[in-house]
Amino acid sequence: MPGTRRRPAIAPERDGGNGMAEAYCVKDKKKVEIKNPTQITMKNGKPATKGTCPECGGSVFRIGG
C-alpha cells in the first residue's frame, strides 16, 4: 500500500548512550555487557557484534551492530 510506513525488522539498539553493547547470555539467562566486542559481517552482509560474557566466559552474539 502506498503511503504506509513499515517498522524496521531490527529495533535500534537502546544502550542508554553509554556506547557499551549488550547481548543475551544463554548460559546465564540474562543480558550482559559484551566483553572484547568485535564487529563482524554475517554471510548475508548484515553487521553483528561477537564477544565474550564477562560472568561465565561463554560466547555471546548480537545481530545489528
C-alpha positions in Angstrom: 0.0 0.0 0.0 1.4 3.4 -0.9 1.9 5.8 1.9 2.1 3.2 4.7 5.2 3.0 6.9 6.8 -0.3 7.9 8.7 -0.9 11.1 12.3 -1.8 10.8 13.0 -5.5 11.0 15.5 -5.0 13.8 14.9 -2.4 16.5 17.7 0.1 17.1 20.0 -0.7 20.0 18.9 1.1 23.1 22.0 1.0 25.3 21.4 4.3 27.1 24.0 6.1 25.1 27.0 4.7 27.1 28.5 3.0 24.0 28.7 -0.4 25.6 27.0 -3.2 23.6 24.8 -5.7 25.4 23.8 -9.2 24.4 21.8 -12.1 25.9 23.8 -14.8 27.5 22.1 -18.2 27.1 24.0 -19.8 30.0 23.3 -17.0 32.5 19.8 -16.3 31.1 20.2 -12.5 31.2 21.5 -9.5 29.3 25.2 -8.8 29.9 27.7 -6.3 28.6 29.9 -7.8 25.8 33.5 -8.3 26.8 36.0 -7.8 24.0 33.3 -6.9 21.4 34.3 -7.5 17.8 32.3 -6.1 14.8 31.7 -8.8 12.2 29.7 -9.1 9.0 27.4 -12.1 8.6 27.2 -14.2 5.4 24.1 -12.2 4.3 26.0 -8.9 4.7 24.4 -7.6 7.8 26.5 -6.3 10.7 26.8 -8.1 14.1 28.8 -8.0 17.3 30.5 -11.0 18.7 32.2 -11.2 22.1 32.5 -12.9 25.5 30.2 -13.0 28.5 32.1 -11.4 31.5 30.4 -13.7 34.0 30.7 -17.2 32.6 33.2 -16.7 29.8 30.8 -18.1 27.2 30.4 -16.7 23.7 27.7 -14.0 23.1 26.4 -12.7 19.8 24.2 -9.7 18.9 22.8 -9.0 15.4 22.9 -5.5 14.1 26.0 -3.6 15.2 
